[in-house]
Amino acid sequence: MFYAIPFQGVFEPLADRGIRWTPSKVIHRLVKEINNPESVYYLAYKNNIPVFSPALTDGAIGDMVCLFSIENPGLILDIIELNNLVTVANSTGAITLGRSVATHHICNANSWRGGADYAVPDEAVSWGVFGDATIIFPLLVAEMFAVHANTTAGKKKE
């Protein structure tokens, strides 16, 4: 099969040892190997925070993973883990930059629990608003921290 070349060499030896890989575990492993302390993914790795990227299994790669998993059971997709993580959480929030595959999966996972509690995504509010998320988002976060710092300045921590 055409999908055998990229997957057999990677997943079969791991399956033989009882290791099940997901896209989030692949990201985790790559970040560990790259070891860049300036990366957001590195901070997630160091704090054991899973990073989900549903787009890794979307489209052609997703088709190959699906076909491979038919003959090689045990390959777990992140969608199951993401849904389980969200449904058992005490509360959830979502910050999404753009509206794509990842946003779809985050909103779907939260729909099983009645929606997110914080930073609830709202449809169509950004239509007609143009800006580069890599510039705008850090400015918004910095402003939030600045406002919070000003309201808590001089207060003692308990």
DSSP file (Angstrom, degrees, kcal/mol; ACC not computed):
  #  RESIDUE AA STRUCTURE BP1 BP2  ACC     N-H-->O    O-->H-N    N-H-->O    O-->H-N    TCO  KAPPA ALPHA  PHI   PSI    X-CA   Y-CA   Z-CA
    1    1 A M    >         0   0    0      0, 0.0     3,-1.1     0, 0.0     4,-0.5   0.000 360.0 360.0 360.0 151.1    0.0    0.0    0.0
    2    2 A F  T 3   +     0   0    0      1,-0.3     3,-0.4     2,-0.2    62,-0.1   0.760 360.0  54.8 -65.9 -25.3    1.1    3.6   -0.7
    3    3 A Y  T 3> S+     0   0    0      1,-0.2     4,-1.3     2,-0.1     5,-0.3   0.624  87.4  81.9 -82.9 -12.5    0.8    4.6    3.0
    4    4 A A  H <> S+     0   0    0     -3,-1.1     4,-2.5     1,-0.2     5,-0.5   0.854  80.1  63.5 -64.8 -36.7    3.1    1.8    4.2
    5    5 A I  H  > S+     0   0    0     -4,-0.5     4,-0.7    -3,-0.4    -1,-0.2   0.941 109.2  35.3 -59.0 -53.2    6.3    3.6    3.5
    6    6 A P  H  4 S+     0   0    0      0, 0.0     4,-0.3     0, 0.0    -1,-0.2   0.810 127.6  35.5 -74.1 -24.6    5.9    6.5    5.9
    7    7 A F  H >X>S+     0   0    0     -4,-1.3     4,-3.0     2,-0.1     5,-0.7   0.848 104.4  61.3-100.3 -36.8    4.1    4.7    8.7
    8    8 A Q  H 3X5S+     0   0    0     -4,-2.5     4,-1.1    -5,-0.3    -3,-0.1   0.925 105.5  49.1 -59.5 -45.1    5.4    1.2    8.9
    9    9 A G  H 3<5S+     0   0    0     -4,-0.7    -1,-0.2    -5,-0.5    -2,-0.1   0.755 121.8  34.6 -67.3 -23.5    9.0    2.2    9.8
   10   10 A V  H <>5S+     0   0    0     -3,-0.5     4,-0.7    -4,-0.3    -2,-0.2   0.899 126.3  29.5 -95.4 -52.4    7.8    4.6   12.5
   11   11 A F  H  X5S+     0   0    0     -4,-3.0     4,-2.8     2,-0.2     5,-0.2   0.837 108.0  63.3 -86.8 -34.0    4.7    3.1   14.1
   12   12 A E  H  X<S+     0   0    0     -4,-1.1     4,-2.2    -5,-0.7     5,-0.2   0.923 103.7  47.8 -62.0 -45.7    5.2   -0.7   13.8
   13   13 A P  H  > S+     0   0    0      0, 0.0     4,-0.8     0, 0.0    -1,-0.2   0.878 114.8  48.2 -62.0 -33.6    8.3   -0.9   16.0
   14   14 A L  H ><>S+     0   0    0     -4,-0.7     5,-2.8     2,-0.2     3,-0.7   0.908 109.5  51.5 -70.6 -41.6    6.6    1.3   18.6
   15   15 A A  H ><5S+     0   0    0     -4,-2.8     3,-1.6     1,-0.3    -1,-0.2   0.871 103.4  59.3 -62.4 -36.2    3.5   -0.8   18.5
   16   16 A D  H 3<5S+     0   0    0     -4,-2.2    -1,-0.3     1,-0.3    -2,-0.2   0.806 108.5  45.5 -61.4 -28.2    5.6   -3.9   19.0
   17   17 A R  T <<5S-     0   0    0     -4,-0.8    -1,-0.3    -3,-0.7    -2,-0.2   0.336 122.7-106.6 -95.9   5.6    6.8   -2.3   22.3
   18   18 A G  T < 5S+     0   0    0     -3,-1.6     2,-0.5     1,-0.3    -3,-0.2   0.647  73.4 141.0  81.2  14.8    3.3   -1.3   23.3
   19   19 A I      < -     0   0    0     -5,-2.8     2,-0.5    -6,-0.1    -1,-0.3  -0.799  35.4-160.2 -94.8 129.1    3.8    2.4   22.6
   20   20 A R        -     0   0    0     -2,-0.5     2,-0.3    -3,-0.1    55,-0.1  -0.939   8.4-154.5-110.9 125.5    0.9    4.2   21.0
   21   21 A W        -     0   0    0     -2,-0.5    55,-0.8   -10,-0.1     3,-0.0  -0.763  12.3-177.6-102.1 144.0    1.6    7.5   19.2
   22   22 A T     >  -     0   0    0     -2,-0.3     4,-2.0    53,-0.1     3,-0.3  -0.859  44.1-104.0-124.9 164.0   -0.7   10.4   18.6
   23   23 A P  H  > S+     0   0    0      0, 0.0     4,-2.4     0, 0.0     5,-0.2   0.886 122.9  54.4 -56.5 -37.7    0.1   13.6   16.7
   24   24 A S  H  > S+     0   0    0      1,-0.2     4,-2.3     2,-0.2    27,-0.3   0.865 107.7  49.6 -66.0 -33.8    0.3   15.5   20.0
   25   25 A K  H  > S+     0   0    0     -3,-0.3     4,-2.4     2,-0.2    -1,-0.2   0.845 108.5  53.2 -71.7 -32.8    2.9   13.0   21.2
   26   26 A V  H  X S+     0   0    0     -4,-2.0     4,-2.6     2,-0.2    -2,-0.2   0.934 110.7  46.7 -64.3 -45.4    4.9   13.4   18.0
   27   27 A I  H  X S+     0   0    0     -4,-2.4     4,-2.7     2,-0.2     5,-0.2   0.933 111.5  52.0 -59.7 -46.4    4.9   17.2   18.6
   28   28 A H  H  X S+     0   0    0     -4,-2.3     4,-2.0     1,-0.2    -2,-0.2   0.912 111.9  46.0 -55.8 -45.9    6.0   16.6   22.2
   29   29 A R  H  X S+     0   0    0     -4,-2.4     4,-2.1     2,-0.2    -1,-0.2   0.902 112.1  50.1 -67.2 -42.2    8.9   14.4   21.0
   30   30 A L  H  X S+     0   0    0     -4,-2.6     4,-2.7     1,-0.2     5,-0.2   0.917 110.6  49.7 -62.4 -43.2   10.0   16.8   18.3
   31   31 A V  H  X S+     0   0    0     -4,-2.7     4,-2.7     1,-0.2     5,-0.4   0.894 108.8  53.1 -63.6 -39.5   10.0   19.7   20.7
   32   32 A K  H  < S+     0   0    0     -4,-2.0    -1,-0.2    -5,-0.2    -2,-0.2   0.924 113.0  43.9 -59.2 -44.5   12.0   17.7   23.2
   33   33 A E  H  < S+     0   0    0     -4,-2.1    -2,-0.2     1,-0.2    -1,-0.2   0.882 113.7  49.0 -70.3 -39.0   14.6   17.0   20.5
   34   34 A I  H  < S-     0   0    0     -4,-2.7    -2,-0.2    -5,-0.2    -1,-0.2   0.893  86.0-168.1 -69.5 -39.4   14.7   20.5   19.2
   35   35 A N     <  +     0   0    0     -4,-2.7    -3,-0.1    -5,-0.2    -4,-0.1   0.919  18.7 162.3  55.1  56.2   15.1   21.9   22.7
   36   36 A N    >   -     0   0    0     -5,-0.4     3,-2.1     1,-0.1     6,-0.3  -0.891  25.7-164.6-109.7 102.4   14.5   25.6   22.0
   37   37 A P  T 3  S+     0   0    0      0, 0.0    -1,-0.1     0, 0.0     6,-0.1   0.645  86.8  63.5 -61.9 -14.5   13.7   27.4   25.3
   38   38 A E  T 3  S+     0   0    0      4,-0.1     2,-0.3     5,-0.0     3,-0.0   0.490  84.8  99.0 -86.5  -2.5   12.4   30.4   23.3
   39   39 A S  S <> S-     0   0    0     -3,-2.1     4,-1.7     1,-0.1     5,-0.1  -0.638  70.5-141.5 -90.4 140.6    9.6   28.3   21.8
   40   40 A V  H  > S+     0   0    0     -2,-0.3     4,-2.1     1,-0.2     5,-0.1   0.877 108.3  55.2 -60.7 -38.1    6.0   28.3   23.1
   41   41 A Y  H  > S+     0   0    0      1,-0.2     4,-2.6     2,-0.2    -1,-0.2   0.849 102.5  55.7 -65.8 -33.7    6.0   24.6   22.4
   42   42 A Y  H  > S+     0   0    0     -6,-0.3     4,-3.0     2,-0.2    -1,-0.2   0.916 107.0  49.5 -63.5 -43.4    9.1   24.2   24.6
   43   43 A L  H  X S+     0   0    0     -4,-1.7     4,-1.6     2,-0.2    -2,-0.2   0.897 111.2  49.4 -63.2 -39.5    7.2   25.8   27.5
   44   44 A A  H  <>S+     0   0    0     -4,-2.1     5,-3.1     2,-0.2    -2,-0.2   0.926 112.2  48.7 -63.1 -43.7    4.3   23.5   26.9
   45   45 A Y  H ><5S+     0   0    0     -4,-2.6     3,-1.5     1,-0.2    -2,-0.2   0.937 110.6  49.9 -59.9 -48.5    6.7   20.5   26.8
   46   46 A K  H 3<5S+     0   0    0     -4,-3.0    -1,-0.2     1,-0.3    -2,-0.2   0.797 116.0  42.7 -63.5 -28.9    8.5   21.6   30.0
   47   47 A N  T 3<5S-     0   0    0     -4,-1.6    -1,-0.3    -5,-0.2    -2,-0.2   0.224 112.6-117.3-102.6  12.9    5.1   22.0   31.8
   48   48 A N  T < 5 +     0   0    0     -3,-1.5    -3,-0.2     1,-0.2    -4,-0.1   0.868  60.1 153.9  54.0  42.7    3.6   18.8   30.3
   49   49 A I      < -     0   0    0     -5,-3.1    -1,-0.2    -6,-0.1    -2,-0.1  -0.901  43.1-126.2-100.8 120.6    0.9   20.6   28.5
   50   50 A P        -     0   0    0      0, 0.0     2,-0.6     0, 0.0   -25,-0.1  -0.398  15.3-150.6 -69.0 143.3   -0.3   18.7   25.4
   51   51 A V        -     0   0    0    -27,-0.3     2,-0.4    -2,-0.1   -24,-0.2  -0.968  12.0-158.6-113.5 117.7   -0.3   20.6   22.1
   52   52 A F        +     0   0    0     -2,-0.6     3,-0.1   -25,-0.1    50,-0.0  -0.814  16.5 176.3-100.3 135.6   -3.0   19.4   19.7
   53   53 A S    >   +     0   0    0     -2,-0.4     3,-2.1     1,-0.1     4,-0.4  -0.710   2.9 178.5-135.7  82.6   -2.7   20.0   16.0
   54   54 A P  G >  S+     0   0    0      0, 0.0     3,-1.5     0, 0.0     4,-0.1   0.757  75.9  73.3 -58.4 -23.4   -5.7   18.3   14.3
   55   55 A A  G >  S+     0   0    0      1,-0.3     3,-1.2     2,-0.2     7,-0.2   0.760  81.4  71.6 -64.1 -22.7   -4.5   19.5   10.9
   56   56 A L  G <  S+     0   0    0     -3,-2.1    -1,-0.3     1,-0.3     5,-0.0   0.815 107.1  35.7 -61.0 -28.3   -1.7   16.9   11.1
   57   57 A T  G <  S+     0   0    0     -3,-1.5    -1,-0.3    -4,-0.4     2,-0.2   0.216  99.2 102.5-110.2  14.7   -4.3   14.3   10.5
   58   58 A D  S X> S-     0   0    0     -3,-1.2     4,-0.8    -4,-0.1     3,-0.7  -0.628  80.5  -5.2 -91.8 154.7   -6.5   16.3    8.1
   59   59 A G  H 3> S-     0   0    0     -2,-0.2     4,-2.2     1,-0.2     5,-0.1  -0.330 128.0  -6.1  69.4-141.2   -6.4   15.8    4.4
   60   60 A A  H 3> S+     0   0    0      1,-0.2     4,-2.2     2,-0.2    -1,-0.2   0.876 136.3  49.4 -62.4 -42.2   -4.0   13.4    2.7
   61   61 A I  H <> S+     0   0    0     -3,-0.7     4,-2.5     1,-0.2    -1,-0.2   0.922 110.9  51.2 -64.5 -42.0   -2.0   12.6    5.8
   62   62 A G  H  X S+     0   0    0     -4,-0.8     4,-2.5     1,-0.2    -2,-0.2   0.884 108.0  52.5 -60.8 -39.0   -5.2   11.8    7.7
   63   63 A D  H  X S+     0   0    0     -4,-2.2     4,-2.5     2,-0.2    -1,-0.2   0.923 110.4  47.5 -62.4 -43.8   -6.3    9.5    4.9
   64   64 A M  H  X S+     0   0    0     -4,-2.2     4,-2.6     2,-0.2    -2,-0.2   0.902 111.8  50.2 -64.7 -40.4   -3.0    7.6    5.1
   65   65 A V  H  X S+     0   0    0     -4,-2.5     4,-2.6     2,-0.2    -1,-0.2   0.920 111.1  49.8 -62.6 -43.3   -3.3    7.4    8.9
   66   66 A C  H  X S+     0   0    0     -4,-2.5     4,-1.1     2,-0.2    -2,-0.2   0.941 113.3  44.7 -61.3 -48.6   -6.8    6.1    8.5
   67   67 A L  H  X S+     0   0    0     -4,-2.5     4,-1.0     1,-0.2     3,-0.4   0.903 114.2  50.1 -63.0 -41.1   -5.9    3.4    6.0
   68   68 A F  H  X S+     0   0    0     -4,-2.6     4,-1.3     1,-0.2     3,-0.4   0.903 107.4  54.0 -63.5 -41.0   -2.8    2.4    8.0
   69   69 A S  H  < S+     0   0    0     -4,-2.6    -1,-0.2     1,-0.2    -2,-0.2   0.721  97.0  66.2 -71.2 -19.8   -4.8    2.1   11.2
   70   70 A I  H  < S+     0   0    0     -4,-1.1    -1,-0.2    -3,-0.4    -2,-0.2   0.928 114.5  29.7 -63.4 -43.9   -7.3   -0.3    9.5
   71   71 A E  H  < S+     0   0    0     -4,-1.0    -2,-0.2    -3,-0.4    -1,-0.2   0.615 128.2  44.8 -89.6 -13.9   -4.5   -2.9    9.2
   72   72 A N  S >< S-     0   0    0     -4,-1.3     3,-0.8    -5,-0.1    -1,-0.2  -0.660  79.8-164.1-131.6  75.7   -2.6   -1.8   12.3
   73   73 A P  T 3   +     0   0    0      0, 0.0     3,-0.1     0, 0.0    -3,-0.1  -0.194  64.0  59.4 -60.8 152.3   -5.0   -1.2   15.1
   74   74 A G  T 3   +     0   0    0      1,-0.4     2,-0.6    -5,-0.1    -5,-0.1   0.188  62.1 126.0 115.4 -15.9   -3.8    0.8   18.1
   75   75 A L    <   -     0   0    0     -3,-0.8     2,-0.5    -6,-0.1    -1,-0.4  -0.661  49.1-153.4 -75.2 122.1   -2.9    4.0   16.5
   76   76 A I        -     0   0    0    -55,-0.8     2,-0.3    -2,-0.6    -1,-0.0  -0.831   3.1-143.0-104.5 132.2   -4.8    6.6   18.5
   77   77 A L    >>  -     0   0    0     -2,-0.5     3,-1.1   -55,-0.1     4,-0.8  -0.664  21.2-121.6 -90.2 150.4   -5.9    9.9   17.0
   78   78 A D  H 3> S+     0   0    0     -2,-0.3     4,-3.6     1,-0.2     5,-0.3   0.717 101.0  79.2 -63.7 -22.5   -5.8   13.1   19.2
   79   79 A I  H 3> S+     0   0    0      1,-0.2     4,-2.3     2,-0.2    -1,-0.2   0.877  95.2  47.2 -57.4 -37.9   -9.5   13.7   18.7
   80   80 A I  H <> S+     0   0    0     -3,-1.1     4,-2.4     2,-0.2    -1,-0.2   0.938 115.4  44.6 -67.1 -46.9  -10.4   11.1   21.3
   81   81 A E  H  X S+     0   0    0     -4,-0.8     4,-2.6     2,-0.2    -2,-0.2   0.901 113.7  50.5 -64.9 -41.4   -7.8   12.4   23.7
   82   82 A L  H  X S+     0   0    0     -4,-3.6     4,-2.2     2,-0.2     5,-0.2   0.936 112.0  47.0 -62.3 -47.3   -8.9   16.0   23.1
   83   83 A N  H  X S+     0   0    0     -4,-2.3     4,-2.5    -5,-0.3    -2,-0.2   0.912 113.8  48.0 -61.7 -42.9  -12.6   15.2   23.7
   84   84 A N  H  X S+     0   0    0     -4,-2.4     4,-1.5     1,-0.2    -2,-0.2   0.917 111.0  50.8 -63.8 -43.1  -11.8   13.2   26.8
   85   85 A L  H  < S+     0   0    0     -4,-2.6     4,-0.4     1,-0.2    -1,-0.2   0.901 114.8  43.4 -60.7 -42.9   -9.6   16.0   28.2
   86   86 A V  H >< S+     0   0    0     -4,-2.2     3,-0.9     1,-0.2    -2,-0.2   0.904 110.0  54.1 -72.2 -42.9  -12.3   18.7   27.6
   87   87 A T  H 3< S+     0   0    0     -4,-2.5    -1,-0.2     1,-0.2    -2,-0.2   0.784 112.6  43.1 -68.5 -25.8  -15.2   16.7   28.9
   88   88 A V  T 3< S+     0   0    0     -4,-1.5    -1,-0.2    -5,-0.2    -2,-0.2   0.491  89.7 112.7 -95.8  -2.8  -13.6   15.9   32.3
   89   89 A A    <   -     0   0    0     -3,-0.9     3,-0.1    -4,-0.4    -3,-0.0  -0.388  68.2-135.9 -70.7 145.5  -12.2   19.4   32.8
   90   90 A N  S    S-     0   0    0      1,-0.3     2,-0.3    -2,-0.1    -1,-0.1   0.893  87.8  -9.9 -64.8 -40.0  -13.7   21.6   35.6
   91   91 A S        -     0   0    0      2,-0.0     2,-0.3    26,-0.0    -1,-0.3  -0.980  68.5-157.7-154.1 157.7  -13.8   24.5   33.2
   92   92 A T        -     0   0    0     -2,-0.3    26,-2.3    23,-0.2    25,-2.1  -0.942   7.4-177.1-137.4 158.9  -12.4   25.3   29.8
   93   93 A G  B     -a  118   0A   0     -2,-0.3     2,-0.4    24,-0.2    26,-0.2  -0.961  11.9-150.4-147.2 160.9  -11.6   28.4   27.7
   94   94 A A        -     0   0    0     24,-1.1     2,-0.6    25,-0.6    -2,-0.0  -0.981  12.0-173.6-142.8 127.9  -10.4   28.8   24.1
   95   95 A I        -     0   0    0     -2,-0.4     2,-0.4    26,-0.0    25,-0.1  -0.979  19.9-178.9-114.8 116.6   -8.3   31.3   22.4
   96   96 A T        -     0   0    0     -2,-0.6     2,-0.7     7,-0.0    -2,-0.0  -0.958  20.0-155.6-120.6 134.0   -8.2   30.6   18.7
   97   97 A L  S    S-     0   0    0     -2,-0.4     2,-0.1    40,-0.0     6,-0.1  -0.910  74.0  -6.4-107.0 106.6   -6.3   32.6   16.1
   98   98 A G  S    S-     0   0    0     -2,-0.7     2,-0.5     1,-0.1     5,-0.0  -0.241  85.3 -92.3  93.4 169.6   -8.1   32.1   12.8
   99   99 A R  S    S+     0   0    0     -2,-0.1     2,-0.2     4,-0.1    -1,-0.1  -0.879  73.1 113.0-125.3  97.5  -11.0   29.8   12.1
  100  100 A S  S  > S-     0   0    0     -2,-0.5     4,-2.3    -3,-0.0     5,-0.2  -0.549  79.5 -48.4-143.4-155.5   -9.7   26.5   10.8
  101  101 A V  H  > S+     0   0    0      1,-0.2     4,-2.3     2,-0.2     5,-0.2   0.908 129.6  50.6 -55.9 -47.7   -9.4   22.8   11.6
  102  102 A A  H  > S+     0   0    0      1,-0.2     4,-2.5     2,-0.2    -1,-0.2   0.915 110.2  49.3 -61.4 -44.1   -8.1   23.4   15.1
  103  103 A T  H  > S+     0   0    0      1,-0.2     4,-2.8     2,-0.2     5,-0.3   0.912 109.3  53.3 -61.1 -42.8  -10.9   25.8   16.0
  104  104 A H  H  X S+     0   0    0     -4,-2.3     4,-2.4     1,-0.2    -1,-0.2   0.928 111.5  45.0 -57.2 -47.3  -13.5   23.3   14.7
  105  105 A H  H  X S+     0   0    0     -4,-2.3     4,-2.5     2,-0.2    -2,-0.2   0.889 113.1  50.1 -67.6 -39.5  -12.1   20.5   16.9
  106  106 A I  H  X S+     0   0    0     -4,-2.5     4,-2.0     2,-0.2    -2,-0.2   0.941 113.9  44.6 -63.9 -47.4  -11.9   22.8   20.0
  107  107 A C  H  X S+     0   0    0     -4,-2.8     4,-1.5     2,-0.2    -2,-0.2   0.902 113.8  50.5 -64.9 -40.9  -15.4   24.0   19.6
  108  108 A N  H  X S+     0   0    0     -4,-2.4     4,-0.8    -5,-0.3     3,-0.2   0.932 109.5  50.2 -61.8 -45.9  -16.7   20.5   18.9
  109  109 A A  H >< S+     0   0    0     -4,-2.5     3,-0.8     1,-0.2     4,-0.3   0.904 112.0  48.3 -60.2 -41.4  -15.0   19.1   22.0
  110  110 A N  H ><>S+     0   0    0     -4,-2.0     5,-3.1     1,-0.2     3,-1.4   0.770  98.1  69.0 -70.8 -25.3  -16.5   21.8   24.2
  111  111 A S  H ><5S+     0   0    0     -4,-1.5     3,-1.1     1,-0.3    -1,-0.2   0.803  89.7  64.2 -64.2 -26.5  -20.0   21.3   22.7
  112  112 A W  T <<5S+     0   0    0     -4,-0.8    -1,-0.3    -3,-0.8    -2,-0.2   0.712 109.0  39.8 -67.6 -19.8  -20.0   17.9   24.6
  113  113 A R  T < 5S-     0   0    0     -3,-1.4    -1,-0.2    -4,-0.3    -2,-0.2   0.198 129.4 -90.9-114.3  14.8  -19.9   19.8   27.9
  114  114 A G  T < 5S-     0   0    0     -3,-1.1    -3,-0.2    -4,-0.1    -2,-0.1   0.577  80.7 -60.4  89.4   9.9  -22.2   22.6   26.9
  115  115 A G  S   <S-     0   0    0     -5,-3.1   -23,-0.2    -6,-0.1     2,-0.1  -0.264  74.9 -49.5 105.7 168.3  -19.5   25.0   25.6
  116  116 A A        -     0   0    0      1,-0.1   -23,-0.2    -2,-0.1     4,-0.1  -0.395  36.5-147.0 -74.4 153.3  -16.4   26.7   27.0
  117  117 A D  S    S+     0   0    0    -25,-2.1     2,-0.3     1,-0.2   -24,-0.2   0.789  79.6  29.4 -89.7 -32.4  -16.6   28.6   30.2
  118  118 A Y  B    S+a   93   0A   0    -26,-2.3   -24,-1.1     1,-0.2    -1,-0.2  -0.912 119.6  14.6-130.8 154.0  -14.1   31.3   29.4
  119  119 A A  S    S-     0   0    0     -2,-0.3   -25,-0.6   -26,-0.2    -1,-0.2   0.921  80.2-163.5  48.5  51.5  -12.9   33.0   26.2
  120  120 A V        -     0   0    0     -3,-0.2    -1,-0.2   -27,-0.1   -27,-0.0  -0.507  17.6-119.9 -71.1 121.9  -15.9   31.6   24.4
  121  121 A P        -     0   0    0      0, 0.0     2,-0.4     0, 0.0    -5,-0.1  -0.344  25.5-156.7 -62.4 141.9  -15.5   31.8   20.6
  122  122 A D    >   -     0   0    0     -2,-0.0     3,-0.8     0, 0.0     4,-0.2  -0.986  18.3-118.3-123.3 130.6  -18.1   33.9   18.8
  123  123 A E  T 3  S-     0   0    0     -2,-0.4     0, 0.0     1,-0.2     0, 0.0  -0.423  84.4  -0.9 -73.2 138.1  -18.8   33.3   15.1
  124  124 A A  T >  S+     0   0    0     -2,-0.1     3,-0.9     1,-0.1    -1,-0.2   0.438  85.0 121.9  72.7   5.5  -18.3   36.0   12.5
  125  125 A V  T <  S+     0   0    0     -3,-0.8    -2,-0.1     1,-0.2    -1,-0.1   0.764  78.2  47.7 -69.9 -21.7  -17.0   38.8   14.8
  126  126 A S  T >  S+     0   0    0     -4,-0.2     3,-2.3     2,-0.1    -1,-0.2   0.457  78.7 123.7 -97.6  -0.3  -13.8   39.0   12.9
  127  127 A W  T <  S+     0   0    0     -3,-0.9     3,-0.1     1,-0.3    -4,-0.0  -0.428  84.7  11.9 -64.0 127.6  -15.3   39.1    9.4
  128  128 A G  T 3  S+     0   0    0      1,-0.3     2,-0.6    -2,-0.2    -1,-0.3   0.400 100.9 114.7  85.3  -2.6  -14.1   42.3    7.7
  129  129 A V    <   -     0   0    0     -3,-2.3     2,-0.4     2,-0.0    -1,-0.3  -0.900  50.5-162.8-101.1 123.2  -11.4   42.9   10.4
  130  130 A F        +     0   0    0     -2,-0.6     2,-0.3    -3,-0.1    -3,-0.0  -0.889  27.4 120.9-113.1 136.6   -7.9   42.7    9.0
  131  131 A G        -     0   0    0     -2,-0.4     2,-0.7     4,-0.0     3,-0.1  -0.918  60.5 -96.4-179.3 158.8   -4.7   42.2   11.0
  132  132 A D    >>  -     0   0    0     -2,-0.3     4,-3.0     1,-0.1     3,-1.9  -0.799  26.5-150.3 -90.5 117.2   -1.8   39.9   11.4
  133  133 A A  H 3> S+     0   0    0     -2,-0.7     4,-1.5     1,-0.3    -1,-0.1   0.794  95.3  62.2 -59.3 -29.4   -2.4   37.6   14.3
  134  134 A T  H 34 S+     0   0    0      1,-0.1    -1,-0.3     2,-0.1    -2,-0.0   0.697 117.1  30.2 -71.8 -16.6    1.3   37.3   15.1
  135  135 A I  H <> S+     0   0    0     -3,-1.9     4,-1.4     3,-0.1    -2,-0.2   0.811 122.5  45.6-101.5 -50.0    1.3   41.1   15.7
  136  136 A I  H  X S+     0   0    0     -4,-3.0     4,-2.3     1,-0.2     5,-0.2   0.914 108.9  53.8 -64.5 -46.9   -2.2   41.8   17.1
  137  137 A F  H  X S+     0   0    0     -4,-1.5     4,-2.5    -5,-0.3     5,-0.2   0.927 107.9  48.3 -60.7 -48.6   -2.4   38.9   19.5
  138  138 A P  H  > S+     0   0    0      0, 0.0     4,-2.5     0, 0.0    -1,-0.2   0.876 111.7  52.0 -59.5 -34.9    0.8   39.7   21.5
  139  139 A L  H  X S+     0   0    0     -4,-1.4     4,-2.3     2,-0.2    -2,-0.2   0.914 110.1  48.1 -66.0 -42.0   -0.3   43.3   21.7
  140  140 A L  H  X S+     0   0    0     -4,-2.3     4,-2.1     2,-0.2    -1,-0.2   0.911 113.1  47.6 -63.7 -42.6   -3.7   42.3   23.1
  141  141 A V  H  X S+     0   0    0     -4,-2.5     4,-2.3     2,-0.2    -2,-0.2   0.921 111.3  50.8 -64.6 -44.1   -2.1   39.9   25.7
  142  142 A A  H  X S+     0   0    0     -4,-2.5     4,-2.4     1,-0.2    -2,-0.2   0.905 110.1  50.3 -60.8 -41.9    0.4   42.6   26.7
  143  143 A E  H  X S+     0   0    0     -4,-2.3     4,-2.6     2,-0.2    -1,-0.2   0.901 108.8  52.1 -62.9 -41.4   -2.4   45.1   27.2
  144  144 A M  H  X S+     0   0    0     -4,-2.1     4,-2.3     1,-0.2    -2,-0.2   0.921 112.0  45.4 -61.5 -44.0   -4.3   42.6   29.4
  145  145 A F  H  X S+     0   0    0     -4,-2.3     4,-2.7     2,-0.2    -1,-0.2   0.878 111.7  52.7 -67.4 -36.6   -1.2   42.0   31.6
  146  146 A A  H  X S+     0   0    0     -4,-2.4     4,-2.1     2,-0.2    -2,-0.2   0.929 111.3  45.8 -64.5 -45.2   -0.6   45.8   31.8
  147  147 A V  H  X S+     0   0    0     -4,-2.6     4,-1.7     2,-0.2    -2,-0.2   0.927 115.1  47.4 -62.4 -45.4   -4.2   46.4   32.9
  148  148 A H  H  X S+     0   0    0     -4,-2.3     4,-1.4    -5,-0.2    -2,-0.2   0.895 110.4  52.3 -63.9 -40.7   -4.0   43.6   35.4
  149  149 A A  H  X S+     0   0    0     -4,-2.7     4,-0.7     1,-0.2    -1,-0.2   0.885 109.2  50.4 -63.5 -38.5   -0.6   44.8   36.7
  150  150 A N  H  < S+     0   0    0     -4,-2.1    -1,-0.2     1,-0.2     3,-0.2   0.847 110.5  48.7 -69.2 -33.8   -2.0   48.3   37.3
  151  151 A T  H  < S+     0   0    0     -4,-1.7    -1,-0.2     1,-0.2    -2,-0.2   0.721 118.1  39.8 -79.5 -20.3   -5.0   47.0   39.2
  152  152 A T  H >< S+     0   0    0     -4,-1.4     3,-1.9    -5,-0.2    -1,-0.2   0.416  82.5 127.8-107.0   0.4   -3.0   44.7   41.5
  153  153 A A  T 3< S+     0   0    0     -4,-0.7     3,-0.1     1,-0.3    -3,-0.0  -0.358  80.3  11.2 -60.8 131.4    0.0   47.1   42.0
  154  154 A G  T 3  S+     0   0    0      1,-0.3     2,-0.3    -2,-0.1    -1,-0.3   0.313  94.6 127.2  84.8  -8.0    0.7   47.5   45.7
  155  155 A K    <   -     0   0    0     -3,-1.9    -1,-0.3     1,-0.1     2,-0.2  -0.642  59.4-123.6 -82.6 138.5   -1.6   44.6   46.9
  156  156 A K        -     0   0    0     -2,-0.3     2,-0.3    -3,-0.1    -1,-0.1  -0.567  20.8-121.1 -81.0 142.7    0.0   42.0   49.1
  157  157 A K              0   0    0     -2,-0.2    -1,-0.1     1,-0.1     0, 0.0  -0.633 360.0 360.0 -81.0 140.2   -0.1   38.4   48.1
  158  158 A E              0   0    0     -2,-0.3    -1,-0.1     0, 0.0    -2,-0.0   0.443 360.0 360.0 -88.9 360.0   -1.8   36.1   50.5
